[in-house]
């Protein structure tokens, strides 16, 4: 069985410390067990989600060197 973890932030603002911690734990768990790390963007809050926040989240993930194996998947495109 292959491990697959995911990080699914809501793009309503910048990547904050709590989100970064969650992403790091999921990424580390996947890497330590030979699994995959998936980035899913929870952009279903159409009133508050912004393209700028999506870009900021991805910039933060890149700054932390947390590379995803799949995605980013956008929930609004997966209904």
N, C-alpha and C positions, 0 to 999 in steps of 0.2 A: 504494500500500500504506500502510495506516495503522499507526503504531506503537502498541503496547499493552504497557505494563509493569505489574508487580504487586509488591506487598509482601505477604509471607505469614508473619507472625509466629506463633509458638507461644505461646498464652496461659498460660504457666506462671509468669509473673512480670511485673514492670514492663518498659516499653519502656526498653532500655538504650542507651548511646551507640552501640554497634555497629549495633543495629537501627535507631536513628534515622538514622544515616549511610546505611545501605542504603536506607531509605525515601526520604530526601532525594535520593540519586543517581537512584533510579528515577523519582521525581516530576519532578525537573529534566529528565531525559532525555525523558520524555513531553511535558512542557510545551515544551521547546525544539524539538521536532520535530512539534508539532501533534497529539500522540497522546493516549492515554487512560491514566490511572493507576487500577489496580484494587487494592482491599484484600480480601485473602483471609485468613481466620482458620484457621490449621492446628490445629484443636481435636481432633485424632484421638488425642491422649494423654489418654484419659479419666480416668486416675488423677491427673494433675497439672494439667490445664486447669481454670481457674476463671472464673466470671463476673466476679469482681473484677479479674482480670488482663486480661480482654477490655476492661472499662471503663477500666482504667488505660492500656492501649495506645491506645485511641481518644482518651482525654483527652490523651495525649502527642502524638498526631498532630494533634489540634486545636490544642494549645498551639504546635506548630511551624508551624501554618497549612498543613499538607499535606492538602489536600482531595482526596478520591478521587472518580473519575467513576463507578465501578461498585462495588457491594458495600456493606457487607461481605458476602462470601460465606463461609459456614461449611462447612468440609469434611465434617463429620459429617452435614450435610444433603444432601450431594452424592454419596453412595456409590452 
